[in-house]
Amino acid sequence: MTEATSRDGSRSGSTAQPAGGAKGPDELRRQIEQTRGQLGDTVEELAGKADVKGRAKARAADLKDRAGAMSGQLRSSAAHAGHAVQDKAGRAGHTAHGRAARARDDAERHAPPGRARGAVRAGLGHPRAVLAAGAVAGVMVAAGLVRRRRPGHC
């Protein structure tokens, strides 16, 4: 019968001592305890690698923490962008209000007297109606010009 040799140089099935064998019973006990500790660590490491469910839960918890942190950053960025847009919109509103006030002042300064002044003020309040009336007037003027240019018409 032949003896098998393990990785650490000890022989199985024999009473031969390992290369760094124990000098006495106390040394042997110490080596056994050390080997048991190493074996326990190895078993624990292998059990951790085999625990797919536990690793998946740990990974999910890590991703959840990251998502929470990212969510906070996005909220902060969105709030900052919202404030910037509000500031720009406020400035644009003030600019438009100032221009409208200047246009109103110019219109009042150059407004025709009497009943026409009331019509101009009403037109400033309803720009769509003024635009429609202007378009109708433009069509009527164009139609008049076309009629005049036709030969044979009075």
Biotite code that builds the C-alpha atoms (Angstrom):
import biotite.structure as struc

atoms = struc.array([
    struc.Atom([0.000, 0.000, 0.000], chain_id="A", res_id=1, res_name="MET", atom_name="CA", element="C"),
    struc.Atom([1.367, 3.446, -0.990], chain_id="A", res_id=2, res_name="THR", atom_name="CA", element="C"),
    struc.Atom([0.936, 6.575, 1.029], chain_id="A", res_id=3, res_name="GLU", atom_name="CA", element="C"),
    struc.Atom([-0.681, 9.722, -0.455], chain_id="A", res_id=4, res_name="ALA", atom_name="CA", element="C"),
    struc.Atom([1.071, 13.009, 0.058], chain_id="A", res_id=5, res_name="THR", atom_name="CA", element="C"),
    struc.Atom([-1.016, 16.153, 0.720], chain_id="A", res_id=6, res_name="SER", atom_name="CA", element="C"),
    struc.Atom([-0.165, 19.736, -0.232], chain_id="A", res_id=7, res_name="ARG", atom_name="CA", element="C"),
    struc.Atom([1.450, 20.587, 3.084], chain_id="A", res_id=8, res_name="ASP", atom_name="CA", element="C"),
    struc.Atom([3.795, 17.619, 2.837], chain_id="A", res_id=9, res_name="GLY", atom_name="CA", element="C"),
    struc.Atom([2.103, 15.429, 5.428], chain_id="A", res_id=10, res_name="SER", atom_name="CA", element="C"),
    struc.Atom([1.320, 11.864, 4.595], chain_id="A", res_id=11, res_name="ARG", atom_name="CA", element="C"),
    struc.Atom([-2.099, 10.414, 5.092], chain_id="A", res_id=12, res_name="SER", atom_name="CA", element="C"),
    struc.Atom([-2.389, 6.999, 6.576], chain_id="A", res_id=13, res_name="GLY", atom_name="CA", element="C"),
    struc.Atom([0.978, 7.145, 8.292], chain_id="A", res_id=14, res_name="SER", atom_name="CA", element="C"),
    struc.Atom([2.183, 8.033, 11.728], chain_id="A", res_id=15, res_name="THR", atom_name="CA", element="C"),
    struc.Atom([4.941, 10.188, 10.309], chain_id="A", res_id=16, res_name="ALA", atom_name="CA", element="C"),
    struc.Atom([4.968, 13.738, 11.605], chain_id="A", res_id=17, res_name="GLN", atom_name="CA", element="C"),
    struc.Atom([4.555, 16.723, 9.243], chain_id="A", res_id=18, res_name="PRO", atom_name="CA", element="C"),
    struc.Atom([7.667, 18.552, 8.125], chain_id="A", res_id=19, res_name="ALA", atom_name="CA", element="C"),
    struc.Atom([7.243, 21.115, 10.922], chain_id="A", res_id=20, res_name="GLY", atom_name="CA", element="C"),
    struc.Atom([5.961, 18.481, 13.316], chain_id="A", res_id=21, res_name="GLY", atom_name="CA", element="C"),
    struc.Atom([5.034, 18.963, 16.945], chain_id="A", res_id=22, res_name="ALA", atom_name="CA", element="C"),
    struc.Atom([7.744, 18.582, 19.578], chain_id="A", res_id=23, res_name="LYS", atom_name="CA", element="C"),
    struc.Atom([5.305, 17.394, 22.190], chain_id="A", res_id=24, res_name="GLY", atom_name="CA", element="C"),
    struc.Atom([1.641, 17.008, 23.140], chain_id="A", res_id=25, res_name="PRO", atom_name="CA", element="C"),
    struc.Atom([1.208, 20.738, 23.979], chain_id="A", res_id=26, res_name="ASP", atom_name="CA", element="C"),
    struc.Atom([2.628, 21.784, 20.632], chain_id="A", res_id=27, res_name="GLU", atom_name="CA", element="C"),
    struc.Atom([0.358, 19.290, 18.898], chain_id="A", res_id=28, res_name="LEU", atom_name="CA", element="C"),
    struc.Atom([-2.719, 20.692, 20.689], chain_id="A", res_id=29, res_name="ARG", atom_name="CA", element="C"),
    struc.Atom([-1.737, 24.216, 19.672], chain_id="A", res_id=30, res_name="ARG", atom_name="CA", element="C"),
    struc.Atom([-1.371, 23.171, 16.035], chain_id="A", res_id=31, res_name="GLN", atom_name="CA", element="C"),
    struc.Atom([-4.738, 21.404, 16.150], chain_id="A", res_id=32, res_name="ILE", atom_name="CA", element="C"),
    struc.Atom([-6.445, 24.540, 17.514], chain_id="A", res_id=33, res_name="GLU", atom_name="CA", element="C"),
    struc.Atom([-4.738, 26.671, 14.875], chain_id="A", res_id=34, res_name="GLN", atom_name="CA", element="C"),
    struc.Atom([-5.843, 24.300, 12.133], chain_id="A", res_id=35, res_name="THR", atom_name="CA", element="C"),
    struc.Atom([-9.402, 24.258, 13.513], chain_id="A", res_id=36, res_name="ARG", atom_name="CA", element="C"),
    struc.Atom([-9.468, 28.084, 13.470], chain_id="A", res_id=37, res_name="GLY", atom_name="CA", element="C"),
    struc.Atom([-8.209, 28.195, 9.887], chain_id="A", res_id=38, res_name="GLN", atom_name="CA", element="C"),
    struc.Atom([-10.717, 25.543, 8.872], chain_id="A", res_id=39, res_name="LEU", atom_name="CA", element="C"),
    struc.Atom([-13.530, 27.496, 10.554], chain_id="A", res_id=40, res_name="GLY", atom_name="CA", element="C"),
    struc.Atom([-12.515, 30.668, 8.699], chain_id="A", res_id=41, res_name="ASP", atom_name="CA", element="C"),
    struc.Atom([-12.390, 28.767, 5.410], chain_id="A", res_id=42, res_name="THR", atom_name="CA", element="C"),
    struc.Atom([-15.815, 27.200, 5.999], chain_id="A", res_id=43, res_name="VAL", atom_name="CA", element="C"),
    struc.Atom([-17.252, 30.601, 6.917], chain_id="A", res_id=44, res_name="GLU", atom_name="CA", element="C"),
    struc.Atom([-15.788, 32.180, 3.763], chain_id="A", res_id=45, res_name="GLU", atom_name="CA", element="C"),
    struc.Atom([-17.162, 29.383, 1.585], chain_id="A", res_id=46, res_name="LEU", atom_name="CA", element="C"),
    struc.Atom([-20.579, 29.661, 3.245], chain_id="A", res_id=47, res_name="ALA", atom_name="CA", element="C"),
    struc.Atom([-20.568, 33.398, 2.526], chain_id="A", res_id=48, res_name="GLY", atom_name="CA", element="C"),
    struc.Atom([-19.760, 32.776, -1.128], chain_id="A", res_id=49, res_name="LYS", atom_name="CA", element="C"),
    struc.Atom([-22.450, 30.121, -1.348], chain_id="A", res_id=50, res_name="ALA", atom_name="CA", element="C"),
    struc.Atom([-25.083, 32.406, 0.264], chain_id="A", res_id=51, res_name="ASP", atom_name="CA", element="C"),
    struc.Atom([-26.348, 33.947, -2.983], chain_id="A", res_id=52, res_name="VAL", atom_name="CA", element="C"),
    struc.Atom([-29.519, 35.244, -1.337], chain_id="A", res_id=53, res_name="LYS", atom_name="CA", element="C"),
    struc.Atom([-27.569, 37.015, 1.403], chain_id="A", res_id=54, res_name="GLY", atom_name="CA", element="C"),
    struc.Atom([-25.153, 38.550, -1.102], chain_id="A", res_id=55, res_name="ARG", atom_name="CA", element="C"),
    struc.Atom([-28.085, 39.695, -3.241], chain_id="A", res_id=56, res_name="ALA", atom_name="CA", element="C"),
    struc.Atom([-29.708, 41.347, -0.223], chain_id="A", res_id=57, res_name="LYS", atom_name="CA", element="C"),
    struc.Atom([-26.465, 43.103, 0.659], chain_id="A", res_id=58, res_name="ALA", atom_name="CA", element="C"),
    struc.Atom([-26.080, 44.324, -2.929], chain_id="A", res_id=59, res_name="ARG", atom_name="CA", element="C"),
    struc.Atom([-29.692, 45.522, -2.977], chain_id="A", res_id=60, res_name="ALA", atom_name="CA", element="C"),
    struc.Atom([-29.157, 47.432, 0.265], chain_id="A", res_id=61, res_name="ALA", atom_name="CA", element="C"),
    struc.Atom([-26.027, 49.033, -1.197], chain_id="A", res_id=62, res_name="ASP", atom_name="CA", element="C"),
    struc.Atom([-27.869, 50.050, -4.361], chain_id="A", res_id=63, res_name="LEU", atom_name="CA", element="C"),
    struc.Atom([-30.766, 51.406, -2.310], chain_id="A", res_id=64, res_name="LYS", atom_name="CA", element="C"),
    struc.Atom([-28.369, 53.580, -0.308], chain_id="A", res_id=65, res_name="ASP", atom_name="CA", element="C"),
    struc.Atom([-26.769, 54.853, -3.505], chain_id="A", res_id=66, res_name="ARG", atom_name="CA", element="C"),
    struc.Atom([-30.171, 55.600, -5.041], chain_id="A", res_id=67, res_name="ALA", atom_name="CA", element="C"),
    struc.Atom([-31.197, 57.510, -1.928], chain_id="A", res_id=68, res_name="GLY", atom_name="CA", element="C"),
    struc.Atom([-28.057, 59.624, -2.077], chain_id="A", res_id=69, res_name="ALA", atom_name="CA", element="C"),
    struc.Atom([-28.527, 60.247, -5.790], chain_id="A", res_id=70, res_name="MET", atom_name="CA", element="C"),
    struc.Atom([-32.169, 61.163, -5.238], chain_id="A", res_id=71, res_name="SER", atom_name="CA", element="C"),
    struc.Atom([-31.115, 63.795, -2.730], chain_id="A", res_id=72, res_name="GLY", atom_name="CA", element="C"),
    struc.Atom([-28.589, 65.208, -5.175], chain_id="A", res_id=73, res_name="GLN", atom_name="CA", element="C"),
    struc.Atom([-31.178, 65.317, -7.979], chain_id="A", res_id=74, res_name="LEU", atom_name="CA", element="C"),
    struc.Atom([-33.710, 67.056, -5.751], chain_id="A", res_id=75, res_name="ARG", atom_name="CA", element="C"),
    struc.Atom([-31.114, 69.634, -4.810], chain_id="A", res_id=76, res_name="SER", atom_name="CA", element="C"),
    struc.Atom([-30.178, 70.193, -8.452], chain_id="A", res_id=77, res_name="SER", atom_name="CA", element="C"),
    struc.Atom([-33.824, 70.467, -9.471], chain_id="A", res_id=78, res_name="ALA", atom_name="CA", element="C"),
    struc.Atom([-34.531, 72.980, -6.715], chain_id="A", res_id=79, res_name="ALA", atom_name="CA", element="C"),
    struc.Atom([-31.515, 75.034, -7.768], chain_id="A", res_id=80, res_name="HIS", atom_name="CA", element="C"),
    struc.Atom([-32.611, 74.965, -11.416], chain_id="A", res_id=81, res_name="ALA", atom_name="CA", element="C"),
    struc.Atom([-36.158, 75.897, -10.418], chain_id="A", res_id=82, res_name="GLY", atom_name="CA", element="C"),
    struc.Atom([-34.931, 78.910, -8.491], chain_id="A", res_id=83, res_name="HIS", atom_name="CA", element="C"),
    struc.Atom([-32.781, 79.984, -11.424], chain_id="A", res_id=84, res_name="ALA", atom_name="CA", element="C"),
    struc.Atom([-35.758, 79.723, -13.800], chain_id="A", res_id=85, res_name="VAL", atom_name="CA", element="C"),
    struc.Atom([-37.946, 81.697, -11.394], chain_id="A", res_id=86, res_name="GLN", atom_name="CA", element="C"),
    struc.Atom([-35.323, 84.423, -11.181], chain_id="A", res_id=87, res_name="ASP", atom_name="CA", element="C"),
    struc.Atom([-35.020, 84.644, -14.974], chain_id="A", res_id=88, res_name="LYS", atom_name="CA", element="C"),
    struc.Atom([-38.793, 84.631, -15.407], chain_id="A", res_id=89, res_name="ALA", atom_name="CA", element="C"),
    struc.Atom([-39.113, 87.402, -12.826], chain_id="A", res_id=90, res_name="GLY", atom_name="CA", element="C"),
    struc.Atom([-36.525, 89.527, -14.600], chain_id="A", res_id=91, res_name="ARG", atom_name="CA", element="C"),
    struc.Atom([-38.218, 88.892, -17.960], chain_id="A", res_id=92, res_name="ALA", atom_name="CA", element="C"),
    struc.Atom([-41.570, 89.846, -16.449], chain_id="A", res_id=93, res_name="GLY", atom_name="CA", element="C"),
    struc.Atom([-40.158, 93.082, -15.084], chain_id="A", res_id=94, res_name="HIS", atom_name="CA", element="C"),
    struc.Atom([-38.594, 93.872, -18.463], chain_id="A", res_id=95, res_name="THR", atom_name="CA", element="C"),
    struc.Atom([-41.848, 93.184, -20.287], chain_id="A", res_id=96, res_name="ALA", atom_name="CA", element="C"),
    struc.Atom([-43.794, 95.249, -17.775], chain_id="A", res_id=97, res_name="HIS", atom_name="CA", element="C"),
    struc.Atom([-41.383, 98.152, -18.230], chain_id="A", res_id=98, res_name="GLY", atom_name="CA", element="C"),
    struc.Atom([-41.629, 97.967, -22.015], chain_id="A", res_id=99, res_name="ARG", atom_name="CA", element="C"),
    struc.Atom([-45.416, 97.813, -21.859], chain_id="A", res_id=100, res_name="ALA", atom_name="CA", element="C"),
    struc.Atom([-45.483, 100.846, -19.596], chain_id="A", res_id=101, res_name="ALA", atom_name="CA", element="C"),
    struc.Atom([-43.226, 102.775, -21.997], chain_id="A", res_id=102, res_name="ARG", atom_name="CA", element="C"),
    struc.Atom([-45.406, 101.750, -24.945], chain_id="A", res_id=103, res_name="ALA", atom_name="CA", element="C"),
    struc.Atom([-48.526, 102.844, -23.063], chain_id="A", res_id=104, res_name="ARG", atom_name="CA", element="C"),
    struc.Atom([-46.918, 106.181, -22.214], chain_id="A", res_id=105, res_name="ASP", atom_name="CA", element="C"),
    struc.Atom([-45.887, 106.680, -25.852], chain_id="A", res_id=106, res_name="ASP", atom_name="CA", element="C"),
    struc.Atom([-49.383, 105.787, -27.038], chain_id="A", res_id=107, res_name="ALA", atom_name="CA", element="C"),
    struc.Atom([-50.969, 108.221, -24.589], chain_id="A", res_id=108, res_name="GLU", atom_name="CA", element="C"),
    struc.Atom([-48.540, 110.958, -25.557], chain_id="A", res_id=109, res_name="ARG", atom_name="CA", element="C"),
    struc.Atom([-49.318, 110.541, -29.259], chain_id="A", res_id=110, res_name="HIS", atom_name="CA", element="C"),
    struc.Atom([-52.980, 109.557, -28.845], chain_id="A", res_id=111, res_name="ALA", atom_name="CA", element="C"),
    struc.Atom([-55.603, 111.336, -30.928], chain_id="A", res_id=112, res_name="PRO", atom_name="CA", element="C"),
    struc.Atom([-58.058, 113.533, -29.050], chain_id="A", res_id=113, res_name="PRO", atom_name="CA", element="C"),
    struc.Atom([-61.631, 112.710, -28.133], chain_id="A", res_id=114, res_name="GLY", atom_name="CA", element="C"),
    struc.Atom([-63.329, 109.425, -28.920], chain_id="A", res_id=115, res_name="ARG", atom_name="CA", element="C"),
    struc.Atom([-60.317, 107.997, -30.748], chain_id="A", res_id=116, res_name="ALA", atom_name="CA", element="C"),
    struc.Atom([-58.315, 108.093, -27.509], chain_id="A", res_id=117, res_name="ARG", atom_name="CA", element="C"),
    struc.Atom([-60.809, 105.700, -25.906], chain_id="A", res_id=118, res_name="GLY", atom_name="CA", element="C"),
    struc.Atom([-60.523, 103.365, -28.891], chain_id="A", res_id=119, res_name="ALA", atom_name="CA", element="C"),
    struc.Atom([-56.721, 103.350, -28.625], chain_id="A", res_id=120, res_name="VAL", atom_name="CA", element="C"),
    struc.Atom([-56.900, 102.527, -24.915], chain_id="A", res_id=121, res_name="ARG", atom_name="CA", element="C"),
    struc.Atom([-59.382, 99.743, -25.593], chain_id="A", res_id=122, res_name="ALA", atom_name="CA", element="C"),
    struc.Atom([-57.100, 98.429, -28.338], chain_id="A", res_id=123, res_name="GLY", atom_name="CA", element="C"),
    struc.Atom([-54.134, 98.334, -25.960], chain_id="A", res_id=124, res_name="LEU", atom_name="CA", element="C"),
    struc.Atom([-56.182, 96.147, -23.631], chain_id="A", res_id=125, res_name="GLY", atom_name="CA", element="C"),
    struc.Atom([-57.258, 93.772, -26.436], chain_id="A", res_id=126, res_name="HIS", atom_name="CA", element="C"),
    struc.Atom([-54.372, 93.261, -28.876], chain_id="A", res_id=127, res_name="PRO", atom_name="CA", element="C"),
    struc.Atom([-56.027, 90.338, -30.683], chain_id="A", res_id=128, res_name="ARG", atom_name="CA", element="C"),
    struc.Atom([-59.056, 92.428, -31.599], chain_id="A", res_id=129, res_name="ALA", atom_name="CA", element="C"),
    struc.Atom([-56.804, 95.203, -32.920], chain_id="A", res_id=130, res_name="VAL", atom_name="CA", element="C"),
    struc.Atom([-54.854, 92.649, -34.948], chain_id="A", res_id=131, res_name="LEU", atom_name="CA", element="C"),
    struc.Atom([-58.052, 91.227, -36.445], chain_id="A", res_id=132, res_name="ALA", atom_name="CA", element="C"),
    struc.Atom([-59.379, 94.703, -37.272], chain_id="A", res_id=133, res_name="ALA", atom_name="CA", element="C"),
    struc.Atom([-56.064, 95.597, -38.893], chain_id="A", res_id=134, res_name="GLY", atom_name="CA", element="C"),
    struc.Atom([-56.164, 92.442, -40.994], chain_id="A", res_id=135, res_name="ALA", atom_name="CA", element="C"),
    struc.Atom([-59.710, 93.206, -42.164], chain_id="A", res_id=136, res_name="VAL", atom_name="CA", element="C"),
    struc.Atom([-58.730, 96.773, -43.032], chain_id="A", res_id=137, res_name="ALA", atom_name="CA", element="C"),
    struc.Atom([-55.700, 95.487, -44.947], chain_id="A", res_id=138, res_name="GLY", atom_name="CA", element="C"),
    struc.Atom([-57.857, 93.095, -46.981], chain_id="A", res_id=139, res_name="VAL", atom_name="CA", element="C"),
    struc.Atom([-60.299, 95.879, -47.801], chain_id="A", res_id=140, res_name="MET", atom_name="CA", element="C"),
    struc.Atom([-57.507, 98.203, -48.970], chain_id="A", res_id=141, res_name="VAL", atom_name="CA", element="C"),
    struc.Atom([-55.972, 95.428, -51.084], chain_id="A", res_id=142, res_name="ALA", atom_name="CA", element="C"),
    struc.Atom([-59.357, 94.646, -52.655], chain_id="A", res_id=143, res_name="ALA", atom_name="CA", element="C"),
    struc.Atom([-59.854, 98.341, -53.484], chain_id="A", res_id=144, res_name="GLY", atom_name="CA", element="C"),
    struc.Atom([-56.465, 98.536, -55.155], chain_id="A", res_id=145, res_name="LEU", atom_name="CA", element="C"),
    struc.Atom([-57.128, 95.421, -57.219], chain_id="A", res_id=146, res_name="VAL", atom_name="CA", element="C"),
    struc.Atom([-60.474, 96.838, -58.403], chain_id="A", res_id=147, res_name="ARG", atom_name="CA", element="C"),
    struc.Atom([-58.889, 100.102, -59.474], chain_id="A", res_id=148, res_name="ARG", atom_name="CA", element="C"),
    struc.Atom([-56.172, 98.437, -61.524], chain_id="A", res_id=149, res_name="ARG", atom_name="CA", element="C"),
    struc.Atom([-58.490, 96.268, -63.581], chain_id="A", res_id=150, res_name="ARG", atom_name="CA", element="C"),
    struc.Atom([-58.980, 97.751, -67.004], chain_id="A", res_id=151, res_name="PRO", atom_name="CA", element="C"),
    struc.Atom([-62.555, 98.496, -68.009], chain_id="A", res_id=152, res_name="GLY", atom_name="CA", element="C"),
    struc.Atom([-63.781, 99.243, -64.486], chain_id="A", res_id=153, res_name="HIS", atom_name="CA", element="C"),
    struc.Atom([-64.618, 102.636, -63.149], chain_id="A", res_id=154, res_name="CYS", atom_name="CA", element="C"),
])
